[in-house]
Amino acid sequence: MKKILITGGNGLLGMALRILLSKNHFKVIATGLGDDRLLNHKHIYNRLDVSKEEDCFDVLKAYNPDIIINTAAITDVDYCEENQEKCLNINAHSVNNFLSFCKKNNKKLIHLSTDFLFDGKLGPYDEAAENKPINYYGYSKMMAEKNIIHAELPNFSIIRTCLVYGYKKDSDNILMWVKRKLDKGGGLNIVDDQFRTPTLVSDLAQAILQIIKQDITGVYNISGEEYLSIFDFVCNIVKGFGFDESIINRCKSKEINQKAQRPKQSGLLIEKAKRDFDFSPTKLDVFLKSIK
Ligand SMILES: NC(=O)c1ccc[n+]([C@@H]2O[C@H](COP(=O)([O-])OP(=O)(O)OC[C@H]3O[C@@H](n4cnc5c(N)ncnc54)[C@H](OP(=O)(O)O)[C@@H]3O)[C@@H](O)[C@H]2O)c1
């Protein structure tokens, strides 16, 4: 039975992976900041701050995993812009705490990255597109990728994804954020000049399972296939929850005063994953019907 260590195990993807990989008979060692927030499971959970080198060393020594899936990151883009040193430390430098273990012991590293590596002028992007981040979060994720490539690991995958959503109570992802706004009865101001390929978290977890099963290596884009403005995406969600889309106010990025700039025409092309392991993301309307 292969042992898989997951970092960021309390996050949206971390939790989805814990459930999926346990069901698929892997020995899961989940790690995360603070207490375990996933209820009713039987796998191991260990507190781990990935920026603490010695703690990472101790956990790797104790469990000797075959595969590490590094989902841990500060994902609040505006927080990263205002806390650059912390953002770089956790999102980029921390990955170094896993590299020598993987290299020395021939273990696989699967690392999560983002479409925010790009400037959003020419998206959606394929795996070969030039990195030109326009905010600090994107810069930190680019530096993490560079650290991994530079380490010349025998076996690694970098998975780039985009605007991840899923129906998960207490999660801050866009779907649940919209749901909470709808439940409270508030209006929504949503930008119509930023474009993404939104990604269902269960599709992302399934793709990672395939990458493990087929021992796929290299850089892969994993996202939805529908290219939508955030406004159109949210309109679909609002209708999916049975509300009238007229409660959404269309606006422009420059009107909402965010600390960090966002790429406008971003998103990812997934032809490589479709070709190499038959990745087939769920259509948004199919997902929305499933939550009714
Ligand atoms: N969400 C997206 O739209 C998106 C898009 C592109 C790429 N990605 C990438 O995909 C990965 C997973 O994202 P997600 O959606 O699951 O985000 P998430 O829900 O924010 O999960 C990230 C997790 O990392 C944890 N974390 C933060 N600092 C840590 C530290 N020092 N040590 C250990 N854990 C730490 C967080 O802990 P707390 O919960 O305690 O804060 C959180 O549980 C990330 O690498 C992200 O950069 C996400």
The ligand as a Tripos MOL2 file, in Angstrom:
@<TRIPOS>MOLECULE
LIG
   48    52     1     0     0
SMALL
NO_CHARGES

@<TRIPOS>ATOM
      1 N1         -8.1420   27.8810   -4.8910 N.am      1 LIG1
      2 C1         -7.8280   28.2370   -6.1310 C.2       1 LIG1
      3 O1         -8.6420   28.8550   -6.8390 O.2       1 LIG1
      4 C2         -6.4800   27.8550   -6.7030 C.ar      1 LIG1
      5 C3         -6.1770   28.2560   -8.0010 C.ar      1 LIG1
      6 C4         -4.9190   27.9220   -8.5230 C.ar      1 LIG1
      7 C5         -4.0160   27.2150   -7.7490 C.ar      1 LIG1
      8 N2         -4.3390   26.8500   -6.4740 N.ar      1 LIG1
      9 C6         -3.3440   26.1360   -5.6770 C.3       1 LIG1
     10 O2         -3.8910   24.8980   -5.2770 O.3       1 LIG1
     11 C7         -3.4350   24.5520   -3.9630 C.3       1 LIG1
     12 C8         -4.6150   24.1730   -3.0780 C.3       1 LIG1
     13 O3         -5.5080   25.2600   -3.0090 O.3       1 LIG1
     14 P1         -6.8740   25.2090   -2.1930 P.3       1 LIG1
     15 O4         -7.9300   25.7260   -3.0770 O.co2     1 LIG1
     16 O5         -7.0410   23.8910   -1.5260 O.co2     1 LIG1
     17 O6         -6.5510   26.3560   -1.1340 O.3       1 LIG1
     18 P2         -6.9180   26.4470    0.4150 P.3       1 LIG1
     19 O7         -8.2780   25.9210    0.6530 O.co2     1 LIG1
     20 O8         -6.6060   27.8550    0.7890 O.co2     1 LIG1
     21 O9         -5.8680   25.4530    1.0710 O.3       1 LIG1
     22 C9         -4.5330   25.7730    1.3230 C.3       1 LIG1
     23 C10        -4.1890   25.1860    2.6740 C.3       1 LIG1
     24 O10        -2.8090   25.4800    2.9460 O.3       1 LIG1
     25 C11        -2.7360   25.6920    4.3420 C.3       1 LIG1
     26 N3         -1.5360   26.4110    4.7190 N.ar      1 LIG1
     27 C12        -1.2690   27.7440    4.6520 C.ar      1 LIG1
     28 N4         -0.0540   27.9870    5.1690 N.ar      1 LIG1
     29 C13         0.4590   26.8060    5.5720 C.ar      1 LIG1
     30 C14         1.6500   26.4140    6.2110 C.ar      1 LIG1
     31 N5          2.6020   27.3000    6.5350 N.pl3     1 LIG1
     32 N6          1.8420   25.0920    6.4980 N.ar      1 LIG1
     33 C15         0.9020   24.1850    6.1850 C.ar      1 LIG1
     34 N7         -0.2660   24.4910    5.5970 N.ar      1 LIG1
     35 C16        -0.4830   25.7870    5.2890 C.ar      1 LIG1
     36 C17        -3.9940   26.4660    4.6930 C.3       1 LIG1
     37 O11        -4.2210   26.3370    6.0850 O.3       1 LIG1
     38 P3         -5.4480   27.0820    6.8060 P.3       1 LIG1
     39 O12        -6.6830   26.4420    6.2470 O.co2     1 LIG1
     40 O13        -5.2400   26.7880    8.2250 O.co2     1 LIG1
     41 O14        -5.3360   28.5290    6.4100 O.co2     1 LIG1
     42 C18        -5.0290   25.7550    3.8210 C.3       1 LIG1
     43 O15        -5.6720   24.7320    4.5380 O.3       1 LIG1
     44 C19        -2.6070   25.7290   -3.4910 C.3       1 LIG1
     45 O16        -1.2390   25.4100   -3.6500 O.3       1 LIG1
     46 C20        -2.9960   26.8680   -4.4000 C.3       1 LIG1
     47 O17        -1.9230   27.7920   -4.5840 O.3       1 LIG1
     48 C21        -5.5590   27.1510   -5.9370 C.ar      1 LIG1
@<TRIPOS>BOND
     1     1     2 1
     2     2     3 2
     3     2     4 1
     4     4     5 ar
     5     4    48 ar
     6     5     6 ar
     7     6     7 ar
     8     7     8 ar
     9     8     9 1
    10     8    48 ar
    11     9    10 1
    12     9    46 1
    13    10    11 1
    14    11    12 1
    15    11    44 1
    16    12    13 1
    17    13    14 1
    18    14    15 2
    19    14    16 1
    20    14    17 1
    21    17    18 1
    22    18    19 2
    23    18    20 1
    24    18    21 1
    25    21    22 1
    26    22    23 1
    27    23    24 1
    28    23    42 1
    29    24    25 1
    30    25    26 1
    31    25    36 1
    32    26    27 ar
    33    26    35 ar
    34    27    28 ar
    35    28    29 ar
    36    29    30 ar
    37    29    35 ar
    38    30    31 1
    39    30    32 ar
    40    32    33 ar
    41    33    34 ar
    42    34    35 ar
    43    36    37 1
    44    36    42 1
    45    37    38 1
    46    38    39 2
    47    38    40 1
    48    38    41 1
    49    42    43 1
    50    44    45 1
    51    44    46 1
    52    46    47 1
@<TRIPOS>SUBSTRUCTURE
     1 LIG1         1 GROUP 0 **** ****
